[in-house]
Structures are given as structure tokens and as C-alpha cells.
């Protein structure tokens, strides 16, 4: 229960920051003032300023909006496509099933970040293509999870009873099998959200995700590494934000998993 409370609190903090960034951040995230570059944390700029005099706190707040937008979109698309393919493969158990799972196993064999880099390099840079790349490496994860659950569900008593009472294939699948898999999917969704945020930050760090002048945590880390001697506080803050977001989703996922056991 502590994991759920701690993780939920951290995630709520990130969501609050994203809402503030969407509505009205303290300063414009692209608002430059060269005269105030590399200002240390102060009352006017709580986390200091960067090489262009932009407020670091405001950029972190707005970057949280991009991080959540990309991760929610990527994981949501991964769930939709992956769980659908896994359900079809697990229910049919025929040649189509084997082909689907063979493709999923092939995708699953690639390291996630390497697969994302290949996809973004092919499609082009930007947050939309980063979202698609992260979604694609999430598809086999949810497909395998749903496939294994549907295979198990064929032996469940309530599923056999549904067949006995004349329920059709669609009713058994969508009314009895898939809803029973949602708790497992929910745990994996929360864990995958943390992984998606980390992947988005990595792509932005490499210049393949959110493009300047718009802020991203990974992009801010990339900028900060060039100014460590001048502004040693700069890389700390985006790194802490990535840590908080990933830890929050992982703790929430662990807590939900413990509740189901």
C-alpha cells in the first residue's frame, strides 16, 4: 500500500506540473534573456536560468506536459494494438495465431531503445514519430501478456460455463475473457509508462524527440552537459524530474501487482 501511495503522489506531482505548463507556466518556456543567462537559483528564478536566460523551472514544467503526452499516447497505442493482436492470437489458436506471435517475438527480440532509434531514424525526428516508435516496442509486450492470459482463460470454469450456456465466440472473448485480463494489463501499463518516459527522454537527449526550442527533460540534459563548469546545478533538475516520473510509475505498478497477489 505504501508503494501505491508514494507512487501515486509522485505521479500526481508530475500531472500537476503538466497542467500548470499547459495553462500558465511562470515564464514562457522559450522566452530568452541573454543578460540573465546562467543565473543560479534565486527568488526570481527558483531553479536558475540556462544558457539563453530561460527560466529552468518553467521549462521543466512545460517539458512534463510533453513527457506525459508522448508516454500516454505511446503506451495507449501499444495497449490497443498489442492487446488486440494478443487476444486474437490467444483465442483463435491456429495458423494466424502462430504468424502473429512470430512477428511479436521478432519485435520483442530487439532492445527497446535500439528499435526506437531505428524507427525514428527512418520516420524522422519529432515528438510524433518518437511516440510511434515507443508505441511499436510496447506492442509485443502487451500482445504477449494478453496472449498468455487468453490461453489460460480457456481452462477457466466461468469460460467453460459460458460456452455451455450457448455464448458465442465474441461474447466469450469480450465479456468474459478480456475484462478479466484488465487488472494484469493495468499493472503493465503503469510500469510501461515509466519506461516510455525514460525512452522519450533518451530520444530527446539524442536530438530525435521533442525539438528545440520546445523543452524536454532529455533535451535539457543534453544542453546542460556542455555547461557543467559554468552551471553545475543545471543538469540536476531535469535528471531529478526523470527520476521522479519513472520511480512514481514503477512504485505504483509494484503496489498494484502486490494487491493482486
N, C-alpha and C positions, 0 to 999 in steps of 0.2 A: 504493500500500500504506500510505503514511503517513496518508492520509485515512481509511482503514478503521480503522487502529489508534487514531488520535486520536478519530474519531467514536465508535467502539466504547467507548473509555474514558469519554468524556463521557456516553454513554447508560448505561453500567454504573453510573456515579455516580448518575444520576437514579433508576435502578431500585433501587439500594441504599437511597437516601433513601426511596423509596416503601415498601420493605419495612420499614424502621425505623418509618416513620409508621404503617404498618398494624399492626405488632407492639407497639411501645412507644416513643413519642417521649419526649424528655427531660422535657417538661412537657405537660399537657393543652392541646390547641390552643384550647380555649375557656375555659381557666382564667384568671380575671381577678384582678388585684391592683392596685387603683387607686393604692395607696400607692407602687407601683413603676413608675408609668407613665413613658414616655419615658426609661427608663434607657439610657445609652449602652452599647456593647459592653463586657462585663466577664467575669470568670471564672465568675460565676453565670449570666449570660445572654450567651452568646458574641456574639450579634448584636444585643443590646439588647432593649428591650420597646416595645410600641406604646402607643396612647392609653388602653388599658384595662389596661395592665400585663401583657399576654400576651407570652409568650416568642416572639420573631420567628423564631428558628431552628426551634422546634417547629412553628410554623405553616407555615413553608416546607417542612419535611419532610412534613407531612401533606398540604399542597397538591400536592406532587409525585405523591402517590397519586391525587388527583382528576384531575390533568392527564393522567397516563398512562391512567387508566381511561377517560376521555372520548375521548382520541385513539385508543387501541387499538380501542375499541368503534366509533367513527365510521369509522375507516379500514377496519376489518374488515367492517363492514356495507356500506360503499361498494364494497369489492372484490367481496364476494359478489353484490350486486345488479348492479353495473355490469359486472363481467366476464361474468356470466351473460347479461345482455342483449346485450353486445357479441359474445359467442360465437354466440348465436342469430342475430343480425343478419348477422354475417360469414359464417356457414355457409349460411343459407337464401338470401340474396341475392334476395329477392322483395319484394312489397308490404309484408309485415310488417317486413322489414329497413329499408325506407325510412321507415316510420312510427316505428320505434324510434329510429333515428338522427336523425330530425327532432326528436323530443322531446328527445333528448340534446343536440342542437345548441342548442335553445331554452334549456335549463337552463345550458348552458355559456356562453351569451351574458351571463348575469347575473354581475356581480362577486361573488366568493365571500362576502365579508363582508356585502354588501347582501342576498344571498339568505338567508344565515343569520339576519340581523336580521329579515327578513320572516317567516321560518318560526317563529322563537322568539316574535315578537310575536303571531303567530296562535295557536300552541300553548300559550304561557305560559312563564314563566321557570323555571329549574331546570336541573340538570346533565343530566337525562334528555332533555329537549327540546333542549338545546344539542347533545347527542350526535347526536340525529336530524337536526338542522339541518346540522351539519358533515358527517354521512354523506351527506345529499342532495346537497350540492355536490361531493362526491367521486364520486358515481355516474357522471356523464357523463365524467369524466376517465378512469376505468378502462374504461368502455364503449367510448370512442373508441380507447383503447390496444389492447384485446382485439379490437375490430372490425378495425383495420388489420392486426394480426398474422394473424388468421384469413384475411383476404383474401389476404395474402402466402402463407400456408401452402398454399393450394390449388395453387400452382405448384411446391411443393417435391417433389423426387424421391421421398422416402420416403412422402409422402402419396399420390402417383400410384401408387406400387408397392402400397400398402395397398389401394387401390381395385382394382387389377389382380388381386390375390390374393383378392378377394371380401369384403373387410372392409365391414361395414355402416356407415351414417352415424354411429351412436352410437359405435362403436368408433374410427372415424377421428377424430371430434371429441374424445372423452375420453381416448383412449390415445395419439394421435399429435399432435394439434394443441395442445390446452390445456396438456399438460405442457411442450411446447417454449416456450410463452409465459411460463412461470413466472419465468425469470430477469429478463425485462423488467418483469414485474409487481412482482418483489421490489425492484427499483430504485425504481420509482414509489411503492411502499408506504413505504419509508424516507423519501423526500422528502415525501410526503403527511403522514407522522406529524409532521414539523416544522411543516408548515402547519396541521395540526389543533390542535397545542398553542398556536400563535400565535392561531388563531381562538377557541379556548376562553378564552384569556387576555383577548382583546379583548371577548368577550361578557360575561365576568365583570367586567371593568373597567367595562362599561356597565350592570352590575347585572342581566344577563339569564342568567348562567351559574350557577355554584355560589353558593348563597345564604348570607348571614351567618346564624349566627356561624361556619359552617364556612369554612375558609380556601381561597383560591385565589390564584395569583400575580397575576392581573389584578385581583382584588378588593383585594388588599393594596396594589397600586399606586394604585388609586382612593382608598383610605383615606389613603395616605401623602402624596398631593398636597396634602392640606389641612393638613399639619403640617410643611411643608418648613422653615419658620423655627425650629421647635422641635426637630425630629428629622431633620436633613438626611441622616442615614445610612439612614433607614427605606426610602425608595424604591429605594435602590441594590441591596439584596439580592434582592427579587423580580424586578427587571429583569435582574440577572445570571443568575438561575435560568432565566428565559425564554430569554435569550441562549444559555446553555449547552445547553439542551434542543434548541432549533431548530438551532443550529450542529452539534451532535452528529449529529442525523439527516441534515442536509444533507451533512455531510462523509462520512458512511457511504454515502449514496446516490451521491455523486460517485465514491467509491472503487469501489463495486460496478459503476458504469457504466464506469469505466476498465478494469476487469478483463474486461468483455465485449467491449471494442473490440480 
